[in-house]
Amino acid sequence: MLSFYYYREEGNSLPIVAGRSLVLMHRGVLSDGDTSKKKKNDAGKSTKTAQGQVPICQYNMNFEKVGKCIIINNKNFDKKTGMGVRNGTDKDAEALFKCFRNLGFDVVVHNDCSCAKMQDLLKQASEEDHRNSACFACILLSHGEENLIYGTDGVTAIKDLTAHFRGDKCRSLLEKPKLFFIQACRGTELDDGVQADSGPINDTDASPRYKIPVEADFLFAYSTVPGYYSWRSPGSGSWFVQALCSILNEHGKSLEILHILTRVNNRVARHFESQSDDPHFHEKKQIPCVVSMLTKELYFKKQ
């Protein structure tokens, strides 16, 4: 079991461990190469296997690109917010950049974004042409509250950020997975832990017309459950991101996404515990939370 001094993601102070922060980006953005010169295939066409050969229960990943991954890494905050510096978040951003790049995503990292900047970044991303991409991912690293995420200058509703990708607003990602990973507090409760003993529908229409719910095909992976703190080590990063990257690096191209996230839950629940000189924050636990509106199984590999 790993035990360190940790920060809670709402910004209240705990014992500070001094150390150098990793600087990943210059001018606020780190991009995984210039994709503007890549040759475009016909819109929406897969590169190897035809759509009809993909199991009906799985998302089609046979596109020119896996997709875009936006990482918003908020470390420093205006004094008026009352939020402290998120030491250790650069470790998270670096690990996530490498992890999602290895999965085939085109990764871009944005540092210290205001609320307006976060809105602009995701709105712009939703307006891009994703027809040659299999999916989309966004990772938010910041302070937070229930249903809210902090920009450098205040809070904004998470739903306002993700709504840009609804099926009625981002048509080129319709019926494709839209993944959001959120490392932030969702409240002020602490988890003390507890000791434990060791039917298909028939359709005869050859070309049916159907509607897709606008909120379908989203997945939200939160670092903690509603109402609770999320923990982060200044030296090694947050528990959730450490576990997520470890499992993705090992099983990202073989396991289905919900199986991956179940293993992440297990890793965080069993392998991490807070250590603090303040008894109120000592020996606390954490469990991530997955909310899935996915309609098919998702594997990060071409069929």
LINCORMO-V210745 format. One record per run of one state. SS is the DSSP state (A for helix, B for strand, O for the rest). FROM is the first residue (numbers start at 1). TO is the last residue. If there is no record, write none. Layout:
{{SS FROM TO} {SS FROM TO}}
This chain:
{{O 1 1} {B 2 4} {O 5 5} {B 6 8} {O 9 25} {B 26 26} {O 27 28} {B 29 31} {O 32 45} {B 46 46} {O 47 50} {A 51 53} {O 54 57} {B 58 58} {O 59 62} {B 63 63} {O 64 64} {B 65 73} {O 74 78} {A 79 81} {O 82 88} {A 89 102} {O 103 105} {B 106 111} {O 112 114} {A 115 126} {O 127 132} {B 133 141} {O 142 143} {B 144 145} {O 146 147} {B 148 151} {O 152 153} {B 154 157} {A 158 165} {O 166 170} {A 171 173} {O 174 176} {B 177 183} {O 184 188} {B 189 189} {O 190 190} {B 191 191} {O 192 217} {B 218 222} {O 223 227} {B 228 228} {O 229 230} {B 231 233} {O 234 236} {B 237 238} {A 239 251} {O 252 256} {A 257 271} {B 272 274} {O 275 278} {A 279 281} {O 282 284} {B 285 285} {O 286 288} {B 289 292} {O 293 296} {B 297 297} {O 298 303}}
